Structure formats: structure tokens, C-alpha cells
Amino acid sequence: MNIKIPLAVENGRLSLTGNLKESIDLFLELLLNTPRHSCPSDPSFGFVFNNLRFEIFNEDEGVVYNSDRTEFTENDSALYEKKLSGSSRNINTFAAELKDAITTYERRLSNVNVAMTYMREERRTYITIKGVIAATQQEYTYSTSIRIWN
């Protein structure tokens, strides 16, 4: 059984779901929507793209400009060189950052691949996560989108 997210208590216990795909979907949604450094028990948890929501986005180049925020570490400064569109096969994309977070925190998935596509007209980034559910060896796909600021 898998814990439902958001957490809910029913009959003195955490709510569970018998649907493995639903549980993974909910966890990935949590991971995508949590800014990195916002979880005191594990500052690395989350998707770093959400930390950049107040930065200036360059639609022509598909990158985020650095407005000299001091909360980032030296390693995080490389985020400003990453492309919004691309796949996790290219290390210079946010898709690769998301893949790293998924492989670290969602152990129920293996062979994870992430694709992010920015649609300028819609000001949205479409995200597709593919992998294999380790326990059942079934193909897994999760799709969502993030609205881009500006």
C-alpha cells in the first residue's frame, strides 16, 4: 500500500491508496511543486526550477537570467546556464535536474527519462516523465505542465 499525498489521517492512520501509479503521480506532483531548500528535514528535496519563479525569463534563448540572488550556492549558480526545453539526456537542461531529483527521491521508478518543452505562445512548459515501475516492470508515463512567469 502507498501513502496518499496530500497527507490525510483516516481512523487514526495515514490514508493509503492501492493504486501504485496514482501514488507515484502524487509524489511526482509534490516533488515538482516543492522549491528546493524549502524542506528543513531535507533541503535538497524539490525541483529547483521553482526557486527561480521571481527571476527574469528570456523567451528568445529559453534561459533564466541571474538577478544576483544570494540564497543560491555556488553549484546552483549553474542553473542560469540551463535550457528550459530539452531532455534529461542533455545535462544542460532543467529536465536533467528533474531527472536527478526523481532518481534520488522516487525509488519506485527506474530508467527515468524527462522531457520538457516550452511553448512560447502559451507561456507553458510541458513536462513528460517516462520510466519503468520497478516492482511490476510496467511502462510508466506522467505528463503535466508548468505556467511560466513574465
N, C-alpha and C positions, 0 to 999 in steps of 0.2 A: 504494500500500500504506500501511497505517496501523499505527502502533506500538501494541502491546498494553499495557494497564495492568492490573495492576502490571507494571513493567518486568521483563523476563526476558531473559537472554542465551542464545542458542542458536547453536552453531557460531561463536562469536566475534562475533555481531551481535545487536542488539536484536530480539526476537521481533516479527513483524509479523502482521497479520490482513488478509485480503482483504475482510472484511465491514465496509463503511463504517458501517452502523447500529450494529454491535457496538462499533466503535471510538468512536463518538460517545457511546454509552451508558456505556462505561467511563470516558470522560473526564468526563462529567457526574457520575457517581458519585464520582469523585475530587474534583471541584470542590465537590460538596455536603458531602463528609466532611472537607474541609480547613478548619480555622478560619482566618479572616483573620489576618494578621500572623505566621503560623507558618512561612512560606516565606521564608528570608533573601534569596533572589535576587529575589523579587517579593512584598513584604509585602501588597500588595493582593489577591493570589490567594487564592481560597477563598470560602466563604459565611459571612458574619458571624454568622448565626444560631448557629453552633457556638461562637462566643465567649461566648455567653450561657448556656451549659449549667449554670452554677452560680448563676444568678440565680433569683429567685422569680418564678414564673409565676402570673398572675392568670387563672384559668379563666373567671371571670364576664365580664371585659372583653376577654379574648383578647390581653393585652399582657404584656410582661415588665417587672417592677419594677426600678428602678435601685437597686442596693445600694452605690452610690458607689465603684465600682471606678475606679482611676486609670489603668489601661492604655489606656483609650479616648481618642481625640482629641475635640476639640470637635464635629467632624462626626459622630462615632459616638454622641454623647450623644442624638442624634435617634432612635436605634434604639429607645429606650424609649417612643416615641410610636407605633411601628408596630404594626399589627394582624397577628396570626398567620394568620387566614383572609382570603382575598381574592384578587384577580387582579392581574397586573402592570400593568393599566390604571390602577389606583389607586396613586399614588405613596407613600401612607402605609401600605404593606404590606411584609412580608418578601418577598412574591412579586416586587415591583418591584426589591428589592435583588438577588434571584437572577437576574432577567432581565438586569439591568445586568452582573452577573458573567458570565453566559452570552454576551451580545453582545460583551463585551470579550475573552473567552478562547476561545470556541468559534466560530471564524470559518466553520466548515463549515455552520453553521445561519443561516438568515435568517428574517425575520418571526416572531421568537420571542415566544411568549406563555406565561406561567406562571400556574398556579392553585394555591393552597394552601388546604386545607380541614382545619380542626381538628375532630376527633371527640372530644368530651369524655369519652364513656363508654369509649372505647378508649385515651384518652391518646396519640393519634397524630395526626400531621399528614400528610395525603396530598398529594403533590406531582405535578402533571401539567405536563409541558413539551411544548409543541407548536411546530412550526415547519416550515420547508422546508429540505431538504438542498440547499445552493446548487449543488453540482456536477451533481445529477441532477434537480432541481426536484421531487423526491418529497416527499409529506407525511411528517412525522416526529412521533412521539409517544413520550414516555418517562414512565413512571409509577413512583413509589416512595413510601415513607413514612418518617417520622422519628418515633421514640418520644419523647414529651415527658416531661421530668423532673417531679418532685414526688411 
